[in-house]
Each structure stands twice: as structure tokens, then as C-alpha cells.
Amino acid sequence: MAQNAEGVEGLRSVPALLKRNATQFSNSPAYREKEYGIWQSWTWSEAEKEIEALALGLLNLGVNEGDFIAVIGRNRPYLYWSMVAAQSVGAVPVPLYQDSVAEEMEYVLSHCGARFVIVADQEQVDKVIEVQEHLHQFEHMIYIDPRGLRKYDHSRLHQFSHVQDQGRAARDEHIKELDRRRGGLGYDDTCVMLYTSGTTGKPKGVVLSNRNIIETAKNSSEFDHLREGDEVLAYLPMAWVGDFIFSIGQAYWTGFCVNCPESADTMMTDLREIAPSYYFAPPRVFETQLTSIMIRMEDASPLKRRIFQYFMNHAREVGPKILDGHSVGTLDRIKYALGEFMVYGPLKNALGFSKVRVGYTAGEAIGPEIFDFYRALGINLKQLYGQTEASVFITQQPDGEVRSDTVGVPSPGVEIKIAENGEVFYRSPGTFVEYYKNAESTADTKDAEGWVATGDAGFFEPDTGHLRIIDRAKDVGNMADGAMFAPKYVENKLKFFPNILEVVVFGAGRDKCCAFINIDLTAVGNWAERNNIAYASYQELAGHPKVLDMIQSHVEDTNASVAEDEMLSGCQIHRFLVLHKELDADDGELTRTRKVRRKIIGEKFEDLVNALYDGSTSVYTETEVTYEDGRKGKIKATLEIRDAKVVPVTPKAVAAE
């Protein structure tokens, strides 16, 4: 359907979609939340009433059109209602990452000039209070959970339910103004502002319009045939664009139900209870779940292990073919059906994937073995490629065209072109309006014709039309001999091993590649227990000789794989060390979405980088860390540096850009 000033089907805003859903799907579930072990449910009609009461309460507090309202907390219906209520009064919701420290919150709250903040609990209240004297436009804070807040100064602090009650009491006074504001929402008015993760600098406020969200939600929902009866589990950060498009954009377009887990600790249990039909997780979640399965199988009886291996070997052969509708022999189908009864079905049920009709992963490359494992079980797991600036969707994999090494074809309504230097550009109805208060970055990213620079390097496969992403364009460079350097390509290959959590590869302008490696404490810890290796801490386990032997074997296997690629064979890792601490967002080494801050890590651990390149066999280091309670401390360690076997090749030199 063509874009127009009136919106798709005349629906110009998320509040307009809410009104339609409250009429069309009035008794269908819109939200569920597990609290104290019991699932609470709200229909679309009930959700509309809750949102309207809050919107009236916001008017009663003095919210003006164009105000920014920050929203902070874990996934809860109340906070999704807060974003829609903010939109209803003509304000702009700005969700923040709930695990951000106070200083990070201060930057975003100050940058957008939020007058109002809606938070989940005392923890978030305390963080805002800690920095409020620097927030010159801040006026009121609303909290949901009153526990621990009774003795606080409530002159500018309000309980969520009380704001709703005051809104209901003042309905006659404010309803005409609310109707005016809701009715006046335009298709090109701001729907939400989401901040980037700040990989290379300060986060940028990405302004997304109603047009961006509604057109993208419509197109992506139709692509995967999403419908009212679908169920999703909302557990990823509310400040992330993916959660916004899944839990508000697509949910409000299709009318499906958004389920909020009780906590991060109960997420897997809640996932099994809900058994969503539409599910998204980053590769790390799928990898963790698979690691858990394999650990459990190691502890199973020999008979169970043999049954599992027998049927999984068969599933890998025929499962993806059956899933994609290809021809499979009768005997193979019968054997697969028996495997479904004995292995695949119970396994999917234990994972919470028994009803998944559409599953997606994105953000990082996923290991082919991991990807194929889930598809072998009959789970329709696919890959997408997207950005905050695109309202998520740039490419998607159509059913029947799913592969582990591509990110699919352009999403509906999206145009893509590849620049001479290999950088991927796109434009679409989801293309962001601007970076807030940052005209220079907006102009650098989006040109006058609407083409957006992704910052990623990739190419289209000529035979399939699928896009393949190589690396971040700015990270792709040359080594001293002119060979191509693409660190992400190697990092992802190493992270396919369940024992490896994170990798940072160095080598631009140098004669060889070296790497920092983080072990996965859960996977390696279980391996250590099975091999009677005692350890008292992450640092002790990471430095154990047998762990280093294991990691060295992974590095050398990766080198053999990298050597097969003519363009990137020069990226083999010659030397590596296993870091004494996990890279952490609280220490500034990762973004809140767990993206590596390569430059910051290189500067922070400059002594370790130098030791990798000067031939040292060990290096002593002291590192400042941030504990969970915010205290700072130092950890000291002497790290062993290892040489890894490389495959002799003559890498193809490329011209420097």
C-alpha cells in the first residue's frame, strides 16, 4: 500500500492502532505479565482503559505536546502503556536501558531534556535522584513498584496507580484535550526516540516517526504472516529498537499478545509456559541454550546419549528439508516422526519452542552448527539484518530460502545498494527522521535522497540475491603486507565455539593478527567439573593450562578455516591471550547491547596489546573494575601469551581505500 499523509488504512499513530484493536480485538489478550508466579492478563479493551487513565493523569501533571518522557525498567505492561500514553498526549517516549548506571542515564536524560521520567522501582528511582541536580528540565518522576519508597520526598515523586486514579477522577476536565491531541497525531510526527548503543562515542538519539514504525510493522508482519493469535515473549531491553518494533509496532499492527516474564531469572521457565509462536533472540541466547542441552546430555545415561545422537544425526539430514517443504522419502519421514516423539518434541518443549512458527536471530553471526541444530528440530529459525535507524528491518530470510551464511533479501519496501568500497546502503519507509540535536551526524549517515550508510561491508550473492555481511566497514582495513583485515569475520568464527564468549582481534596495519579471548564461564566451568579441574574464580579458570590448551585448539581450528578464504587468509591469529576478566558494559568495554568497543579496549589494555606484539610470553597487568554495587576495585594478574599454529598461505592483497 502506498505511503500517504493519512497513514496505512487511515491509521496514523500507535494510539490510533490501539483504538482500532480495542474495538476489533476487544476481548483478545493484549498483555500478560507473570507476578508472584501467577500470570495476569489484560485484553485490548482493558489495556486501552489503562492507557487512557495514565494519559489523563499525565495531562493532569502538566505534560505538554513535544515533551520527552523517559521510560526505565524491565519489560512490564505498565511501561509499554507508559510509552503509548506518552504518545497519546503528544509527548515523545524515550526508553532507557534499565542496567545503565546513573551517569549513562544522566547523559540521555539531559540530552533529550526529559521533563518526566517513568520508572519501574526503587533502583531506578535512586539512579535518577542521584543525577537529578544536573537535569535542569526534569520535573516529575512516576514509579510503579512502591516498595522501599514510602519515606522518600514525594513532592516530585508519584505512584503510577495514583497518577491513573487522578486521571480517572479528572476525566471530565481533560478528556476533550486528550481527544484533541490523539486526533491531531500525524503520520510524520515523532513516535519514539531510541538511543544508539554508542559503540564509538556518545549515544545518538534516533528519531522515528509514526510512518517509520507503522509502515515497517505492516510490511514485516505481512512478510512472515503474523496474526492476532500469535504470542511473543518480551524480555529484551525496552530501549532496544527490536523490542519496540516487536512489542509495540508489530503487536499493535497485528493485535497479537505481548507476554512479560517475571524476571530475568525466571525467563526460561516463563518461556516454556508461554510457548511463543513468534520469537527473537540474539545468537548468544541460542548458543547458551544449546550449551545447556549438551551439558545435560553429557550427564545422561549411555543409552539416552545414543538415542539422542542417533535421532539428531537423522534430524540434521532431513529436518531442514522437511521444514522448507522439500521432498523427503517416506521412511525418512517416519523415522523423523519417531524422533519428534522421542527427542525433538520433548526437547522443544523443554526449551519453550514447541509452538514457534517464526523465529529470528540477528545482531551477530550465528554459528552454522548452532543454526542448523535448531532448524533440524523443525524450528523455523531465520536471520535478519537491521539497525535502529531502519526501524530494524533491512533484510529478512523468506521461508524456504534460509541459510546460515546470509542475512536474506531486502525486506518489503527496502532498497539496498553496495558502494564501491563494499559499504551497504539502504532506504525504506522505516528510515529514521534524524539524530536529535545532531544535524552533522544525520547528514553523514543519511543523504538528501534518503540513502543511509549502514557502516557495514557486504555483497549480494549473484545467484541467490541474498546479502552477506563481512564486517563493519570502518574495521575492514589492510595489514602491513596489503592483505585484507576483517576482524569481525575471525571473531565470529571463534565465538561459534561454546567455550568462547567474546573475542577482540587486532591487526590493522600490522604484520600479523593477535587476539584477546574471553571464556564462557558456564560452558568452561561445566567442562572443568567433568574433568576434575578445581577453580575458585573466573580469573583462575581462565588461566588454567588445560583451559589455555583447549582455547589454543579452537584458535588453530579457526585458523585452518580462515586459511581457506583467499581474501581473508591473512587474518589468521598468530598469538593470543585469555583475558583475566569478562569484558563488561559497566567497565565501558561493551555497549549495553554487548557490542565490542574495539578502540576503548585497545587503549585500556594497551600493555596487553604491546605484549602480544613484542614477543613476550607473559604479561603482568592491573585492571580497574566496577562491581555490581557500583564500587570500583582493581584486579591483578599475570597472563600467559600463547603462539598459535597458522596455515602457510599467500593472502591476496587488496588496494587500500
N, C-alpha and C positions, 0 to 999 in steps of 0.2 A: 504494500500500500504506500502511496506517495506521502512524503512528509508534507505537512502543511501547518499553518499557524494555529489551526484548531486542535491539532493532535490526532493520533490514531483513533478512529471511531469517535472523534469528538472528545476524547479523554485527554486532558491537557496537564494533569498533575497526579501525583500519588494520592492525595486526598480525594480526587475525582474517581480514581480506581477503587478506593475504599468505599465510597458511596455506592458505586455500582455493585461491589461484592456484597455489601450489607443487604442489598435488595435481591441480587441474583443468587447468591450463595448463603443467604441469611443464617441458616441452621447448620451449615457445614463448619467443621473445626478450622479456625484460623491460626490459633496458637495453643501450644501445650507447654507446660513447664513442670518439671519434677521438683517438688519441695517437700522436705521431710519424708522422702521415699514414696510420695504419692503424686501421681500425675494430675495436675489441674488443667482444665480446658476452657477455652473461650471460642465461641462461634464468631463469624464475621459480624453479625449483628451486635453481639456483646462487645467485640473489640471496637466497633465504631463508637459505641456509647462511652467506653473507657477513654478513647482518644479525644472525643468531643469534650468530655468533662475536664480533661487535662488542658486542652486548648483554651477553654473558657477560663480556667484557673490561671493560665499564662497571661491572658488578656487582663485579668484582674490584678496580676502582679505588675502590669505595665509594659509587656513586651511589645515592641514596635515592629512594623514591617521593615525588613532588612537587617534586623538584629541577628547576631550569631549566638547560637545556643550550643554549648559543648555538652557532649554525652559521654559518660565514662563508666565502664563496668563490664562485667561478663555478660554473655548473651542471656537476656531476660525479656519477656514480652513487654514489661514496663518500659524498658529502654528503647525497644522498637516503636512502641506507642509514642514515646517522647519525641523521636525523630519525625514521625508523621504529624504529631500535634504541633511541633515547631513549624513544619511546612504549612499546616492549616492556618496559622496566624501570620503567614508571610515572612517568617523568620527562616534562617538557614541553619540546619543541624550540622554540627561538626563533631563526629565521633573521634575519640582519642583511644590509644592503646591503653588498656587497663593496667598493664605491667610497666608502664612508663614511670620513671622516677619523677619527683616533683619538678626538678629543673627542666626536664624534657616537656612536661606539661606546661610549665611557665612559658616556654618559647611559643608553643602553639596557641595557648590562651591569649597571650599578649599580641601575637602576630595577627590573629583574626579579630581581636578586640571583643571577646565574648562578654556580654553583659550578664548572661545567665549560664549556670552550669547545673546539669542534672547528673547525679552520681548514684551508684548502687549502695554504698555502705560507708562505714566509718573510715575504712582505709583510704578511700578516695577523698572523703571529706578532709581528712588530715593533710593529704598531699596538696589540695587546693588552698587550705588555710595557711600552709607553710609558705606559699608564694604569693598570697593574695595582696600583700602590700605593694608588690611590683605590678599588679594588674589594675591599671588605673580606670578601666572601663567596667570592671567586674562589679555587680550589684547584688545578685541573689544566687543562692545555691539550694537545690532541691535534692533530697535524699530519699531512697526507697526503704532501706532497712534501718529502723530506728535504734537497733541495739548499740549501746555504748554512747549514744549521743544525747541522753537526757539532760546532762548538766552543761552542754555547750551553749554558747550565746546564740539565741535563736532570732536575733533582730534581723539577720540576713540569711537565716537557715530555715528551710521549710520542709516538712514531711510531705512526700509525694501524695499520699492519700488525703492529706488535709488540703493541699492545693486543688485536688479534684473535687473535694467536698465544697470548697469555697466557689469553685467554678460552677458546680451544680446549683448552689444557692444563688449565685449571681446570673443565672442563665437568662432571665428576662432582660437584664441590664445589658448583657454582652452578645446575645445571640445574633442580633442584626449585624453587628460589626464583624462577628466571626463569619457569617454568611457572605458578607461583602468581600472579606479577604479571601475566603476559599474560592468564591466565584471569580475573583479577579486574577487568580493564578494563571500565568501564561505559559505556553509551551516552551518558550525560551527563557523563562525565569529560572533562577538557581534552585536546584532540587537538593543538593548536598555539597559540602566541601570536604574532601578527603585529603589528608596529608600523605605525601610520599614517604617512603621509609628512610630517606636521607642517606643513601649509600655513599655518596661522595661529598656531602655537605649538609647544610641545614635542610630540614624537610620543607617541601613546597606545597602550598595549598592548591589542590586541583579542583577547579570549579566545574561541576557537572550540572547540566540543565535538566529540566523535565523531559525535553526532547531526547537528550542523551540516554537517560535511564529507560524511558518508556519504549523508544524505538529498539534499543538493544534488548530489553526484556522480551519484547514481542518477537523479534527475529530469532533470538536464541531459543526461546521456548518452542517456537514452531519447528525449528531445526531438529529438536530432539523429542517433539510430540509430547511436551509436558502438559499436564492437565490438572484439573481441580482435585482429583483423587490422589495426587502424589503427596509423598511425605518427605520432608528434609529434616536433618538434624543440624541446628545452628550452633556450632561450637567453635568456629574460627573467629579471630578478633573482629569485633564490630567496626573497628576503624579501617579494616581492610576492604578494598573495593569489591572483592569476590563475595564477601558476606553480604554487602549491601545489595549487590545485584541479585544474589540468590534469595536472600531472606526478605528483601523488600521489593526490588524490581520484578523478578520473576514470580514471587509469591503473590504480589498484588495483581500482576497481569493475568495469571492463570487461576488464582484463587486456591492454591494448594496450602497445606498446613505446615507451619514452622514450629519445630519442636526444640525446646531449650533444655539441655541437660542440667542436672542439679549442681554439678561442679566438674572441674577437670578430672578429679579423682574418680568420679562415677561415670565418666563419659562412655567407657566401653560397655558397662552394664546397661546404661541408658540406650546406647546404640542398638544393643541386642533386643531390648524391649520394644523400641520403636520400629526397627527393621525398615529403614527408609527405602523408598523406591528411587530416589534421586540423591546422589551422594558425591561430595567433593572432598578430597584430602590431598595435601602435598605428598610428594614421594616418600618423605621421611616417615609419615604415618603408615603407609602401606609397607614400607621396609620394616618398621618396628613390629607390626602385626605378624609379618612373615617370620621374622626372627623369633618371636614368641612361639609361633607354631612349631618351628624347627627345634627349639629348645625343649618343648613338651614332647616332641616325638623322640628326642634323644633319651628321654626318661621313660618312654613307653616300653612294653614288653617286646621281645624279638618278633613275636607273631604279628602284633599290631604294626610294628615298623615295616615288616614285609608286605602286609596288606596295603598300607599307606603308599609305599613305594611302587607296588605293582599297579595300583589304580591311578596314581599320579603320573606314572610314565605313560599310561594309556591316555589320560586326560590331555597331556601335553601334545600328543599326536593328533587327537581328533576333536578336543574341546573347542579350540578356536574355530575350526571348520564348521562344527555344528552351530556355534554362536553366530557365525557370519552367513549361515544358510547354505553352505556348500554341500555337495553330495558326499555322503559317508555311507559305507556298507552297512547292511543290516546287522551283522554280527558285532561290528564295532559299536553300533548304536545300542545294542542290547548290553554289551559289556559296559558302555558308558552309563547306561541307566542303572546297572547294578552298582557301579561306582558312585553314582549320585545317591543311592540308598545307603551305602555303607560308609562312604568317605566324604564326597563333595557336599552333600546336603547337610550332614551334621557339622562339617567344618564351616560352611557358610553361615549356618545358624549361630555357631559359637562366635563368629566374627561380627554378626549383625548384618550380614549381606544377603540374607535369604530372599529378600524381595527387591534387591537393587535391579532396576531396569536400565538406568543410565548412571554411570559412574565416571568421574573425571579426575585427572590429576594434572598439575601444572606447577610452574614456579622454578623447577629444576628438572634436569633429565632424570628419568626413572630407569633403573637397570632393566635390560631386556628380559633377564631371567625372572625378575620380580613381576614385571608387567605380564609376561606370558603365563606365569603361575596363576594369577587371578583370572585371566581370560580362559585358561584351561578349566577352571572351576565352573565356567559358564557365567561369570560376572562381566557385564558389558562395560569394562573399563576402557576409557579413551583418554586422549590427550588434547589439551587446548593450549593456545598461546595468547597471552593478553597483557594488558597494562592498566594501571589506574586511569591513565589519560585516554584510554579507549573504552571506558566503562566495561572493562575486562576483555571482551571478545574481539580477537583479531583473526585467529584461525581456530577451526574445530575439525575433529575427525568424523566423517559421516559413518553411519553404521555400514559394515561390510568393507570399509576401507581403513581399518585400524592397524597401525604398526607402531612398534616401539621406538623407531628412529626418526619419525617425522612428527610435526605438530598439526598436520592436516591441511585443509584447503581454506581459503578465505571464508570467514563467517558471512552469513547473508547480509548484504548491504555494504560489505567491506571491500575496498580496493587496496591492492598491495603492489608496490614496485620495489625493485632492488637497484640501489645506486651502484655506480662503477666500482666503488671501494667495498661493495658487498653489504652495505648497511640496508636494513629493511625499513621501508617507509609505508605508511598506510593512511587512508582517510575513510571515514564512515559516519553514519548518523550518531555514533557514540563518541565521536571525537570531542574532547574537552573544550570548554569555552576559553579558559585562560588559567595561568598560575596567578593566584591572588597577590596583588601588590608586587608583581614581578614581571613587568612588560618585557624586560630584556630576555629572561629565560623563556617566556612564551614565544617570542619571535625566533629564538634559537631552535626551539623544538617544533613549532608549527608554522608553516609558511603561509603566504597570502592565499594560496589555493586550497589550504586545508590539509596538506600533506604533513604527517607527523613523523619525526625521526625517532625510531624506537631505541637507538643506541645499540642494537643487536646486529650481528653479522649473520647472514644466511643465504640460502639459494633455493630456487624451485627445482624439484626433480623434473626433468623434461618428459619422462614417460608417464608420471602419475599426477603432476600438477600439485604435489604436496610440498609444503615448506619444510626445510630443515634449518635449524638454528645451530650455528657453530659456536658462538661465544659473544660476549659483549664487544661491540665494535672498538671501544676505546682500549680494551685489554688485548685485542689482537694486534700483534706487532711483529718485530723481527728480532732474531737472535743475532749475535755478533757476526755469524757467517752468512747472514741473509735468510736463514731458514725461518719459516713462519712460526710464530709463538702464539698459541691459543690456550691459555691456562685452564679455562673452564672445561675444555674438552678432556683434558687429562684428569682434572679434579673430579669430574662426574664419573669417569671410568673407575677411579679409586673408590668413590663413595658407593659404587654398586656392591662393594664387599660389605656385608652386615657389620663387620668388626670395626669399620671406619666411619666415623661420624662427620668429620669435616676435614678439608684439605685446602691448603693455600700453596700454589705453585709460583715460584719466582723464575725469571729467565730472560725477561725483555732486555735486549742489548748485551746480554752476557754470553759466555761460550758454552754454558750448559744449564739445564734446569735442576732446581733443587726444591724441596718441599717441606712444609710443616704439616704434621698429621695429628688429628685428634682421634683417639679411640672411642668407640661406643661403649660406655661403661656397662650397660646392661648385657650386651652380647658378649663382650670380652670377659666380664665378671662371671657369667654363666660358664663360659669356656674354661675359665680358671678353676672354678669349683669342680668341674668334671675332671680336670687334670691335676687335682690336689695342689693347686698353687695358692698359697696364702697371701693375702694383701690386706692392708689396713686403710688405704685411701686410693683415690684416682691416681695421684702422683706416683705412688708406689707401684701400682699395677702397670701404669704407662711406661715405667722404666724397667720392668722385669725383662730379663734377657729372652725368655721364651716368647713374650709378647712382641718384643722387637723382632725376633726371628719370624714370627707369623706375619707381622706387618711388612717385613722385608720381602717375604714371598709374594704378598699381594702387590707390592710395588713392582717386583720383577715380572709378575704375570701381566701387569698393566703395561709395562714397557714393551713386552712382546706383542701385545695388541696394538699399541701406538705405532710400533715399528712397521706394521702392515699398511699404514696410511702414508702414501708418498709425500703428501703435502705437510703432514704434521709429525713425521718420524723424528724430527729433531727435538721434539718436546719430551723425550724420554727423561725420566728422573734419575740423575746420577747420584745424588746424595739426599738424605732426608733425616729428620729428627722427629720424634714423637713429643709433642708439647706436654709440659708438666701441669697444664690446666686446660679446662674446656674453654674455647672461645665463647664469650658471653656478651649479650647486648648491654648488660649493666656496666660492663667494663669498656663499652664503646667499640668492641671488636666486631660485633654483628649489628645489623639493624633489627628492629622489632619483628621483622618478617624473616629473620635468620639469614639475611644476605651478608656475605663477607665484605667487610670494609678493608679492601686489599691495601690501600695506601696507609691507612691508620695502623694496620697490623705490621706492615713493613717498617714503619717509623718506630712503633712501640717496641718491637723486638729486633731492632737494628743489630744488636750484638749477636743474636742468633743467626740472622741472615749472613752477617760477615763471617761467622764461624763456619757456615755451610760452604762458603766460597774460598776460605783461606786454607783449607786442608786440615783444620782441627779435627780431632777425633772425639772431643768432648768440649762442653762449654758450661761455665757456671753463670747463673742468672738469678736476679731478684725481680719479682713482678708484683706490682700493686694490684690488689683485687678488691671487689666490692662484695660484701656478704649480704645475705638476704635481708637483714635488718638495716641495711644502709651503711654499716660501719666499713671502714677501709682497713686493709691489712696488707701484709707482704708475705709472699711465699718464695722460698729459696730452693734451688735445685741445680744439680749438675746433670746435664743431659748428654747422652751418648749420641754421636753422629755416625751414621752408617753409610757406606757406599753400596749402591745397588748395581746389579749386573744390567748392562744395556746391550741391545742388539745392534751390531755394527751396520750402519746404513749410510747412504749419501742422500740426505734430505734435499728436496727440491727448494731452491732459493726462490724467494718472491721479491718483487720490487717493493721498496718501502713507499708508503703513501706520503 
